[in-house]
Amino acid sequence: MSSPLQYQIALSLLPRIGAINARRLVAYLGSAQAIFEASKKQMNDIPGIGEALKKIILSERDDALKKAEQEILFIEKYKLKTFFYLDKNYPRRLAQCEDAPVIMFMKGDADLNSARIISIVGTRNATENGREITNELIEGLAINGIHTLVVSGLAFGIDVMAHKAALKVQMPTVGVVGHGLDKMYPSIHAGIAKEMIQQQGGLLSDFTSGSKIDPGNFLRRNRIIAGLSDCTIVIESAEKGGALVTADIANSYNRDVFAFPGRTSDQYSKGCNSLIKNNKAALIENSSDLIAFMGWEANKKPVQQPLLIELNDEEKQIINLLKQYDITTNDLISRTIELPVQKINSILLGLEFQGVVKSLPGSRFKLIANVNC
């Protein structure tokens, strides 16, 4: 008998479906399993999904289920963790991104909901200056008592420098890879990856085992690097490159982006300088700048007296969810408590008028008052 996990993995294996369409299918049919059990008529009734995709689903779903069954054996053998986008353990920051992976796999014990998470990206052709900036940034955070999970892509250059710097100061670090967890690319980083796993970090991927290593995979994984963190920091980049793609994705998610400036004549400063010049990133020069921008020096929050407000059951559900996730979207609230988005928006507007919640860019909301439920 197939398990829910098998259907969830199989959903991610359906060709040309993608994360957004996968969510539409689950929202309409009710579960991943229902997609694989739907009749041709039920499939044809689904709005917003083109005829070509419906035909693909009907023709490919049996094969996807067989592949998913094999993947479960791999997951069990290597004791991997899985994160389906509707599960409670799915990273809360990533859950706010509409194109985030439907399912991910992790080797290690990293806390993907850490209080602070930063992504560090940059060129594969890092200079000695880039290495020094990376080390000083992470060491500076540690010296100032700022404990954070460090995320990068475990590639050559700035990526692996960030992971090494985090290991040096005993900060957990996660490498988001563009392939299945049955391999390591580049293979020379296998030793570092092992250290990361042993130090409460890990390897994270949305690719199943056996996936081919393709250049497009590494651009695809950039959305995880950007969405998983509070901010993305670009240390060195040429005029074009994956680091700039990650910065653009982070901006689209309404996340903070920072860049270290460099001399205009330096090839691997041009990307950072361009981000700053075009207001796509804030200029930072050290860890103190980052701490100030992120407001992390204010570690102790004043104790708020709870507001005495009469709440109905739906308002209580929303407030409890905001307490759990800190910041979340109206869409995630709608899916979690099973109310239409229009109804959620109306309730949130009322709570905002009462000074209980604050609306943020990207249809996100944050609890700003201590309320007893």
Beta strands, then each sheet from edge to edge (+ up, - down):
strand 1: 81-84
strand 2: 103-108
strand 3: 117-121
strand 4: 149-152
strand 5: 173-176
strand 6: 202-205
strand 7: 231-234
strand 8: 256-259
strand 9: 282-283
strand 10: 327-329
strand 11: 357-360
strand 12: 364-367
sheet 1: 1+ 2- 6+ 5+ 4+ 3+ 7+ 8+ 9+
sheet 2: 10+ 12- 11+
end
